[in-house]
């Protein structure tokens, strides 16, 4: 693949890379939100399980306090409820009713153990009274409970976590048991005082039901966020396809434009070649005009002049007038040829831009005209220090033509006024040449700058109609504009911009 083709394919390749990056980013965002949402659900579920464990602990604590307030309760002796050997030193641990029924004292700890056994059978939850200094070996803490009891000694108020017990998962919760006055009946001999931490009560809630609910929540998250992810991917894919189609269309248009440019460049080459041929032909034509046409004109002018001089006595006034007209026509034809040659040269002349003092050029043109006709009374107003960027020779021709034009058309004024300065034209700054001469009808403004277009007869104001066309061509070659304003018998103003 060449370099241009690789450059054209690069946007589509970049689009593919961007699409992959967006898909990965979108996936990471969705996975992140899903994980955060699932973690929130997990935390909420765990909080509910802890609340259930705390509720169980609170109930245990309440009926323990009730039993403590009453010094324990008596229950019938059964195989499931034998007398408590750890209460053997307490008087009236065992009593017999008047009817002969055997009763034994159930202290709070004994009652809690039996309630825990019933709860485990009915609901699967476990409870355990434990202490670092237990009366019963069965109350010895396991590893988790031991860490919790040690934490209570350091000031912790509660401990909870998800743990494995006997191959099952439980939410374990534990709070300390504070020795109260009623507790000292059994525990004073251990050295406890009211307010001491004498152990803890742990509650273990089965995690399985909560895990099932959490799995259902996870499925909801998977489907919900999966749908959001899929919608996002579809949107990205749709956007990518739209952009890719636009890039393909743009590449097609670029290819068409390149072909058009190549065709245009070829046409430019051909037109340039044709123009070079035409210029060569124009050069040849100009040479012919300059040399071949001037010779007959010189012959006409010369022989008519000789005839007028040598045969003056034989010619009447009418014949002499005819000869003068012939000579005048030849002179005007020579001037017209000069003007046409100048217009032709301007079209082919290469410009050399520089900073040009337009005020100085205007003063030079005015001086030449005033020197040629010193008897004319003309008020010259030429603004100083007017400069512009352009070809000095061509801009000299512009000012010569415009000032010659003003000089010619103000020739019938007793005191002519010719001004060169800068003003506003069509909302922008422009140079101008203004006179108080014959002026013109604005209805014919579009004819002023066309070759051979004249608004006055050659008898009234002599000329070839080439001067303003030359001005327009020079100004346009400088990238400027030219225009005029005037009123009949009230003068005219010619504007130009560079």
VEXDREN-2710 file (C-alpha; in Angstrom, 1 decimal):
% VEXDREN-2710
k/r/px/py/pz
1/UNK/0.0/0.0/0.0
2/UNK/1.4/3.4/-0.9
3/UNK/1.8/6.3/1.5
4/UNK/-1.3/8.2/0.2
5/UNK/-3.5/5.0/0.5
6/UNK/-2.2/4.4/4.0
7/UNK/-3.0/8.0/5.0
8/UNK/-6.5/7.6/3.6
9/UNK/-7.1/4.4/5.6
10/UNK/-5.6/5.8/8.8
11/UNK/-8.9/7.5/10.0
12/UNK/-10.8/4.2/9.7
13/UNK/-8.0/2.4/11.5
14/UNK/-8.1/5.0/14.2
15/UNK/-11.9/4.6/14.4
16/UNK/-11.5/0.9/15.0
17/UNK/-8.9/1.5/17.7
18/UNK/-11.2/4.1/19.3
19/UNK/-14.2/1.8/19.1
20/UNK/-12.2/-1.0/20.9
21/UNK/-11.1/1.5/23.5
22/UNK/-14.6/2.7/24.1
23/UNK/-16.0/-0.9/24.3
24/UNK/-13.3/-1.7/26.9
25/UNK/-13.9/1.5/28.8
26/UNK/-17.7/1.0/28.7
27/UNK/-17.3/-2.6/29.9
28/UNK/-15.0/-1.5/32.7
29/UNK/-17.5/1.1/33.8
30/UNK/-20.4/-1.3/33.7
31/UNK/-18.5/-4.0/35.5
32/UNK/-17.4/-1.4/38.1
33/UNK/-21.0/-0.2/38.7
34/UNK/-22.3/-3.8/38.8
35/UNK/-19.6/-4.8/41.3
36/UNK/-20.3/-1.7/43.4
37/UNK/-24.0/-2.3/43.2
38/UNK/-23.5/-6.0/44.2
39/UNK/-21.3/-5.0/47.0
40/UNK/-24.0/-2.6/48.2
41/UNK/-26.5/-5.5/48.1
42/UNK/-24.1/-7.7/49.9
43/UNK/-23.5/-5.1/52.6
44/UNK/-27.2/-4.5/53.0
45/UNK/-27.9/-8.3/53.2
46/UNK/-25.2/-8.7/55.7
47/UNK/-26.6/-5.8/57.7
48/UNK/-30.0/-7.6/57.8
49/UNK/-28.4/-10.8/59.0
50/UNK/-26.5/-8.9/61.7
51/UNK/-29.8/-7.2/62.7
52/UNK/-31.4/-10.6/63.0
53/UNK/-28.5/-11.9/65.1
54/UNK/-28.6/-8.7/67.2
55/UNK/-32.4/-9.2/67.7
56/UNK/-31.8/-12.8/68.9
57/UNK/-29.1/-11.5/71.2
58/UNK/-31.4/-8.8/72.6
59/UNK/-34.2/-11.3/73.3
60/UNK/-31.7/-13.6/75.1
61/UNK/-30.5/-10.7/77.1
62/UNK/-34.0/-9.6/78.0
63/UNK/-35.3/-13.0/79.3
64/UNK/-31.9/-13.5/81.1
65/UNK/-32.4/-10.3/82.9
66/UNK/-36.0/-11.3/83.7
67/UNK/-34.7/-14.6/85.1
68/UNK/-32.0/-12.8/87.0
69/UNK/-34.5/-10.4/88.5
70/UNK/-36.5/-13.4/89.9
71/UNK/-33.4/-15.3/91.1
72/UNK/-34.0/-18.0/88.5
73/UNK/-37.1/-20.1/87.9
74/UNK/-38.1/-23.7/88.9
75/UNK/-38.9/-26.3/86.4
76/UNK/-39.8/-30.0/86.7
77/UNK/-36.9/-32.4/86.7
78/UNK/-36.9/-34.3/83.4
79/UNK/-34.2/-36.2/81.4
80/UNK/-33.8/-33.0/79.3
81/UNK/-33.8/-30.8/82.4
82/UNK/-31.8/-32.5/85.1
83/UNK/-30.6/-30.6/88.2
84/UNK/-27.7/-28.2/87.4
85/UNK/-24.5/-29.7/89.1
86/UNK/-22.9/-26.2/89.0
87/UNK/-25.6/-24.9/91.3
88/UNK/-25.2/-27.6/94.0
89/UNK/-23.9/-25.1/96.5
90/UNK/-27.0/-23.0/96.2
91/UNK/-29.6/-23.8/99.0
92/UNK/-33.0/-24.9/97.6
93/UNK/-31.6/-25.8/94.2
94/UNK/-34.1/-28.7/94.3
95/UNK/-37.5/-28.5/95.9
96/UNK/-40.5/-30.8/96.2
97/UNK/-44.0/-29.4/95.8
98/UNK/-46.8/-30.3/98.2
99/UNK/-48.1/-32.8/95.7
100/UNK/-44.6/-34.4/95.6
101/UNK/-43.4/-33.1/92.3
102/UNK/-39.6/-32.6/91.9
103/UNK/-38.5/-29.1/90.8
104/UNK/-35.0/-27.8/90.1
105/UNK/-33.6/-24.3/89.9
106/UNK/-33.1/-23.0/86.4
107/UNK/-30.7/-20.1/86.4
108/UNK/-30.4/-17.6/83.5
109/UNK/-27.4/-19.4/81.9
110/UNK/-29.2/-22.8/82.1
111/UNK/-32.4/-21.3/80.6
112/UNK/-30.4/-19.6/77.7
113/UNK/-28.7/-22.9/76.9
114/UNK/-32.0/-24.7/76.6
115/UNK/-33.6/-21.9/74.5
116/UNK/-30.5/-22.0/72.2
117/UNK/-31.0/-25.8/71.7
118/UNK/-34.7/-25.2/70.8
119/UNK/-33.8/-22.4/68.4
120/UNK/-31.1/-24.5/66.7
121/UNK/-33.6/-27.4/66.1
122/UNK/-36.4/-25.0/64.9
123/UNK/-34.4/-22.4/62.9
124/UNK/-30.9/-23.6/62.6
125/UNK/-29.5/-20.6/64.5
126/UNK/-26.9/-21.2/67.2
127/UNK/-26.2/-19.5/70.5
128/UNK/-23.4/-19.9/73.0
129/UNK/-22.6/-18.5/76.4
130/UNK/-18.9/-18.3/76.7
131/UNK/-16.2/-16.8/78.9
132/UNK/-12.4/-16.7/79.2
133/UNK/-13.1/-18.0/82.8
134/UNK/-16.0/-20.5/82.4
135/UNK/-17.7/-22.5/85.0
136/UNK/-18.7/-25.2/82.6
137/UNK/-16.1/-26.7/80.1
138/UNK/-18.9/-26.5/77.5
139/UNK/-18.7/-22.7/77.8
140/UNK/-15.1/-22.6/76.7
141/UNK/-14.8/-20.2/73.7
142/UNK/-13.8/-21.3/70.3
143/UNK/-11.1/-19.4/68.4
144/UNK/-13.4/-16.8/67.0
145/UNK/-15.1/-16.2/70.3
146/UNK/-11.8/-16.0/72.1
147/UNK/-10.7/-13.2/69.7
148/UNK/-14.0/-11.4/70.3
149/UNK/-13.7/-11.7/74.1
150/UNK/-10.2/-10.3/73.9
151/UNK/-11.5/-7.5/71.8
152/UNK/-14.2/-6.7/74.5
153/UNK/-11.4/-6.5/77.0
154/UNK/-9.8/-3.8/74.8
155/UNK/-13.1/-1.8/74.6
156/UNK/-14.9/-3.2/71.6
157/UNK/-18.7/-3.2/72.0
158/UNK/-19.6/-5.9/69.5
159/UNK/-17.9/-8.2/67.0
160/UNK/-19.5/-9.8/63.9
161/UNK/-18.3/-11.6/60.7
162/UNK/-19.2/-14.3/58.2
163/UNK/-17.5/-17.6/59.3
164/UNK/-17.5/-21.3/58.6
165/UNK/-18.8/-23.6/61.3
166/UNK/-19.1/-27.4/60.8
167/UNK/-19.0/-27.0/57.0
168/UNK/-21.7/-24.4/57.0
169/UNK/-21.6/-20.6/56.7
170/UNK/-22.9/-18.4/59.5
171/UNK/-23.1/-14.8/60.3
172/UNK/-21.6/-14.7/63.8
173/UNK/-22.4/-11.9/66.2
174/UNK/-21.3/-11.4/69.8
175/UNK/-21.6/-8.9/72.5
176/UNK/-20.2/-8.9/76.1
177/UNK/-22.2/-10.0/79.1
178/UNK/-21.9/-7.5/81.9
179/UNK/-22.2/-8.8/85.5
180/UNK/-25.3/-7.4/87.2
181/UNK/-26.2/-7.6/90.9
182/UNK/-28.4/-10.6/90.3
183/UNK/-25.6/-12.5/88.5
184/UNK/-23.4/-12.4/91.6
185/UNK/-25.5/-15.1/93.2
186/UNK/-23.7/-17.6/91.0
187/UNK/-20.6/-15.8/89.9
188/UNK/-19.4/-13.9/93.0
189/UNK/-17.3/-16.8/93.9
190/UNK/-15.4/-16.3/90.6
191/UNK/-14.4/-12.8/91.8
192/UNK/-16.7/-10.8/89.6
193/UNK/-18.2/-7.5/90.7
194/UNK/-21.2/-5.7/89.2
195/UNK/-20.2/-4.0/86.0
196/UNK/-17.4/-6.5/85.1
197/UNK/-17.3/-8.3/81.7
198/UNK/-17.8/-11.8/82.7
199/UNK/-18.1/-13.3/79.2
200/UNK/-20.1/-13.0/76.1
201/UNK/-23.1/-14.3/74.3
202/UNK/-22.6/-15.3/70.7
203/UNK/-25.3/-15.8/68.1
204/UNK/-24.7/-17.5/64.8
205/UNK/-27.4/-17.0/62.1
206/UNK/-27.3/-19.4/59.1
207/UNK/-26.1/-17.5/56.0
208/UNK/-27.7/-19.9/53.4
209/UNK/-31.1/-18.2/53.1
210/UNK/-29.4/-14.8/52.9
211/UNK/-27.0/-16.2/50.3
212/UNK/-29.9/-17.4/48.2
213/UNK/-31.5/-14.0/48.3
214/UNK/-28.1/-12.5/47.4
215/UNK/-27.8/-14.8/44.5
216/UNK/-31.2/-13.7/43.2
217/UNK/-30.1/-10.1/43.6
218/UNK/-26.9/-11.0/41.7
219/UNK/-28.9/-12.4/38.8
220/UNK/-30.9/-9.2/38.7
221/UNK/-27.7/-7.2/38.6
222/UNK/-26.2/-9.4/35.9
223/UNK/-29.3/-9.1/33.7
224/UNK/-29.9/-5.4/34.5
225/UNK/-26.3/-4.3/34.0
226/UNK/-25.9/-6.8/31.1
227/UNK/-28.8/-5.1/29.3
228/UNK/-27.4/-1.7/30.0
229/UNK/-24.0/-2.9/28.7
230/UNK/-25.6/-4.4/25.6
231/UNK/-27.5/-1.2/24.9
232/UNK/-24.3/0.8/25.2
233/UNK/-22.4/-1.5/22.9
234/UNK/-25.2/-1.3/20.4
235/UNK/-25.1/2.5/20.6
236/UNK/-21.3/2.5/20.2
237/UNK/-21.6/0.1/17.3
238/UNK/-24.3/2.3/15.6
239/UNK/-22.2/5.4/16.2
240/UNK/-19.1/3.7/14.8
241/UNK/-21.0/2.5/11.7
242/UNK/-22.3/6.0/11.1
243/UNK/-18.9/7.5/11.4
244/UNK/-17.3/4.8/9.3
245/UNK/-19.9/5.4/6.6
246/UNK/-19.2/9.1/6.8
247/UNK/-15.4/8.4/6.5
248/UNK/-16.0/6.1/3.6
249/UNK/-18.2/8.7/1.9
250/UNK/-15.6/11.3/2.6
251/UNK/-12.8/9.1/1.2
252/UNK/-15.0/8.6/-1.9
253/UNK/-15.5/12.3/-2.2
254/UNK/-11.8/12.9/-1.6
255/UNK/-11.0/10.4/-4.3
256/UNK/-13.4/12.2/-6.7
257/UNK/-11.9/15.5/-5.7
258/UNK/-8.4/14.2/-6.4
259/UNK/-9.5/12.9/-9.8
260/UNK/-11.1/16.3/-10.4
261/UNK/-7.9/18.1/-9.3
262/UNK/-5.8/15.9/-11.5
263/UNK/-8.1/16.6/-14.4
264/UNK/-8.1/20.3/-13.5
265/UNK/-4.3/20.3/-13.3
266/UNK/-4.2/18.6/-16.7
267/UNK/-6.5/21.2/-18.1
268/UNK/-4.4/24.0/-16.5
269/UNK/-1.4/22.5/-18.2
270/UNK/-3.2/22.4/-21.5
271/UNK/-4.7/25.9/-21.0
272/UNK/-1.2/27.2/-20.0
273/UNK/0.2/25.7/-23.1
274/UNK/-2.6/27.2/-25.1
275/UNK/-2.1/30.5/-23.4
276/UNK/1.6/30.4/-24.1
277/UNK/0.8/29.8/-27.8
278/UNK/-1.7/32.6/-27.7
279/UNK/0.8/34.9/-26.1
280/UNK/3.3/34.0/-28.7
281/UNK/0.8/34.8/-31.4
282/UNK/-0.1/38.0/-29.6
283/UNK/3.5/39.0/-29.4
284/UNK/3.7/38.3/-33.2
285/UNK/0.6/40.3/-33.7
286/UNK/1.9/43.2/-31.6
287/UNK/5.1/43.1/-33.6
288/UNK/3.1/43.3/-36.8
289/UNK/1.0/46.1/-35.5
290/UNK/4.0/48.0/-34.2
291/UNK/6.1/47.6/-37.4
292/UNK/3.9/46.7/-40.3
293/UNK/1.0/49.1/-39.6
294/UNK/3.1/52.0/-38.6
295/UNK/4.9/52.0/-42.0
296/UNK/1.7/52.7/-44.0
297/UNK/0.6/55.3/-41.5
298/UNK/3.9/57.1/-41.8
299/UNK/3.6/56.9/-45.6
300/UNK/0.1/58.3/-45.5
301/UNK/1.1/61.1/-43.1
302/UNK/4.3/61.8/-45.0
303/UNK/3.0/61.8/-48.6
304/UNK/-0.1/63.8/-47.6
305/UNK/2.1/66.4/-45.9
306/UNK/4.3/66.6/-49.1
307/UNK/1.3/67.0/-51.3
308/UNK/-0.1/69.7/-49.1
309/UNK/3.2/71.6/-49.2
310/UNK/4.3/71.1/-52.9
311/UNK/0.9/71.5/-54.5
312/UNK/-0.5/74.0/-52.0
313/UNK/-1.0/76.6/-54.8
314/UNK/-3.0/74.1/-56.9
315/UNK/-5.3/73.0/-54.1
316/UNK/-8.4/74.9/-52.9
317/UNK/-9.4/75.1/-49.3
318/UNK/-11.6/72.1/-49.5
319/UNK/-8.7/69.9/-50.8
320/UNK/-6.4/71.3/-48.1
321/UNK/-9.1/70.4/-45.4
322/UNK/-9.2/66.9/-46.8
323/UNK/-5.5/66.5/-46.5
324/UNK/-5.5/67.8/-42.9
325/UNK/-8.3/65.3/-42.1
326/UNK/-6.2/62.5/-43.6
327/UNK/-3.2/63.5/-41.6
328/UNK/-5.3/63.8/-38.4
329/UNK/-6.8/60.4/-38.9
330/UNK/-3.3/58.9/-39.4
331/UNK/-2.1/60.6/-36.2
332/UNK/-5.1/59.3/-34.2
333/UNK/-4.5/55.8/-35.7
334/UNK/-0.9/55.9/-34.5
335/UNK/-2.1/57.0/-31.0
336/UNK/-4.6/54.2/-31.0
337/UNK/-2.0/51.7/-31.9
338/UNK/0.3/52.9/-29.1
339/UNK/-2.6/52.6/-26.6
340/UNK/-3.5/49.1/-27.8
341/UNK/0.2/48.0/-27.5
342/UNK/0.3/49.4/-24.0
343/UNK/-2.9/47.5/-23.0
344/UNK/-1.5/44.3/-24.5
345/UNK/1.9/44.7/-22.7
346/UNK/0.1/45.2/-19.4
347/UNK/-1.7/41.8/-19.8
348/UNK/1.7/40.1/-20.2
349/UNK/3.9/42.1/-18.0
350/UNK/5.2/40.5/-14.8
351/UNK/4.6/42.5/-11.7
352/UNK/7.3/43.5/-9.3
353/UNK/5.8/44.6/-6.0
354/UNK/7.3/47.3/-3.8
355/UNK/6.3/50.2/-1.6
356/UNK/5.1/53.0/-4.0
357/UNK/4.8/56.7/-3.2
358/UNK/1.5/57.5/-5.0
359/UNK/1.6/61.1/-4.0
360/UNK/4.9/61.5/-5.8
361/UNK/3.6/59.8/-8.9
362/UNK/0.5/62.1/-9.0
363/UNK/2.7/65.2/-8.6
364/UNK/4.9/64.0/-11.6
365/UNK/1.8/63.4/-13.8
366/UNK/0.4/66.9/-12.8
367/UNK/3.8/68.6/-13.6
368/UNK/4.0/67.0/-17.1
369/UNK/0.4/68.2/-17.9
370/UNK/0.9/71.7/-16.5
371/UNK/4.2/72.1/-18.3
372/UNK/2.6/71.1/-21.6
373/UNK/-0.2/73.7/-21.2
374/UNK/1.1/76.3/-18.8
375/UNK/-1.8/78.7/-19.7
376/UNK/-4.4/76.6/-18.1
377/UNK/-5.6/77.5/-14.6
378/UNK/-5.8/74.4/-12.5
379/UNK/-6.1/74.0/-8.7
380/UNK/-4.1/70.9/-7.8
381/UNK/-4.9/69.1/-4.5
382/UNK/-2.7/66.1/-3.9
383/UNK/-2.7/64.5/-0.4
384/UNK/0.9/63.9/0.9
385/UNK/2.5/60.6/1.9
386/UNK/0.0/58.3/0.3
387/UNK/1.8/54.9/-0.2
388/UNK/0.8/51.5/-1.4
389/UNK/2.2/48.1/-2.3
390/UNK/2.3/47.4/-6.0
391/UNK/4.2/47.6/-9.2
392/UNK/5.7/51.1/-9.5
393/UNK/5.6/51.2/-13.3
394/UNK/2.0/50.0/-13.6
395/UNK/0.8/52.3/-10.8
396/UNK/2.4/55.2/-12.6
397/UNK/0.3/54.3/-15.7
398/UNK/-2.8/54.2/-13.5
399/UNK/-2.3/57.7/-12.1
400/UNK/-1.2/59.1/-15.5
401/UNK/-4.4/57.9/-17.2
402/UNK/-6.7/59.0/-14.4
403/UNK/-5.1/62.5/-14.0
404/UNK/-4.9/62.8/-17.8
405/UNK/-8.6/62.0/-17.9
406/UNK/-9.4/64.6/-15.2
407/UNK/-7.3/67.1/-17.1
408/UNK/-9.0/66.5/-20.4
409/UNK/-12.6/66.6/-19.1
410/UNK/-12.1/69.7/-17.0
411/UNK/-10.5/71.6/-19.8
412/UNK/-13.7/73.7/-20.4
413/UNK/-13.6/75.1/-16.8
414/UNK/-12.2/78.6/-16.2
415/UNK/-10.5/77.2/-13.1
416/UNK/-10.2/73.5/-13.0
417/UNK/-9.9/71.5/-9.8
418/UNK/-8.1/68.2/-9.8
419/UNK/-7.7/66.3/-6.5
420/UNK/-6.0/63.0/-5.5
421/UNK/-6.5/61.6/-2.1
422/UNK/-8.1/58.8/0.1
423/UNK/-11.8/58.5/1.0
424/UNK/-14.6/56.0/1.6
425/UNK/-16.1/54.1/-1.3
426/UNK/-18.5/51.2/-0.8
427/UNK/-17.8/51.2/2.9
428/UNK/-14.0/50.8/2.6
429/UNK/-11.0/53.1/2.2
430/UNK/-10.1/53.8/-1.4
431/UNK/-7.8/56.2/-3.4
432/UNK/-9.6/58.6/-5.7
433/UNK/-9.0/61.2/-8.5
434/UNK/-11.7/63.9/-8.6
435/UNK/-12.3/66.7/-11.0
436/UNK/-14.9/69.4/-11.6
437/UNK/-15.2/68.7/-15.3
438/UNK/-18.0/67.4/-17.6
439/UNK/-18.9/64.4/-15.5
440/UNK/-21.1/61.7/-16.8
441/UNK/-24.5/60.0/-16.5
442/UNK/-24.3/57.2/-13.9
443/UNK/-26.6/55.2/-16.2
444/UNK/-23.5/54.5/-18.3
445/UNK/-21.1/53.8/-15.5
446/UNK/-20.7/50.1/-16.6
447/UNK/-19.3/51.3/-20.0
448/UNK/-16.5/53.5/-18.5
449/UNK/-13.9/50.8/-18.1
450/UNK/-14.5/48.8/-21.3
451/UNK/-12.1/49.2/-24.3
452/UNK/-13.2/51.7/-26.9
453/UNK/-16.2/52.8/-24.8
454/UNK/-16.6/56.6/-24.8
455/UNK/-19.4/58.8/-23.4
456/UNK/-18.2/61.9/-25.4
457/UNK/-17.4/62.4/-29.0
458/UNK/-13.7/62.5/-30.1
459/UNK/-14.3/66.0/-31.6
460/UNK/-15.5/67.3/-28.2
461/UNK/-12.9/65.4/-26.1
462/UNK/-10.2/63.6/-28.1
463/UNK/-9.2/60.0/-27.0
464/UNK/-9.2/56.4/-28.0
465/UNK/-11.3/54.9/-25.1
466/UNK/-8.4/52.7/-24.0
467/UNK/-7.1/54.6/-21.0
468/UNK/-9.7/53.6/-18.4
469/UNK/-9.7/50.0/-19.7
470/UNK/-5.9/50.0/-19.0
471/UNK/-6.5/51.4/-15.5
472/UNK/-9.1/48.7/-14.8
473/UNK/-6.8/45.9/-16.0
474/UNK/-3.9/47.1/-13.9
475/UNK/-6.0/47.5/-10.7
476/UNK/-7.5/44.0/-11.1
477/UNK/-4.1/42.5/-11.6
478/UNK/-3.2/44.0/-8.2
479/UNK/-6.3/42.3/-6.7
480/UNK/-8.1/45.6/-6.3
481/UNK/-11.4/47.2/-7.6
482/UNK/-12.1/50.3/-9.6
483/UNK/-15.3/52.4/-10.0
484/UNK/-16.6/55.9/-10.6
485/UNK/-19.2/58.4/-9.5
486/UNK/-20.3/61.4/-11.4
487/UNK/-23.0/63.9/-12.5
488/UNK/-23.3/65.5/-15.9
489/UNK/-21.5/68.9/-15.9
490/UNK/-20.7/68.5/-12.2
491/UNK/-17.5/66.5/-12.3
492/UNK/-16.5/62.9/-11.7
493/UNK/-14.6/60.9/-9.1
494/UNK/-12.7/57.7/-10.0
495/UNK/-11.9/55.3/-7.1
496/UNK/-9.5/52.4/-6.9
497/UNK/-8.4/50.0/-4.2
498/UNK/-5.2/47.9/-3.9
END
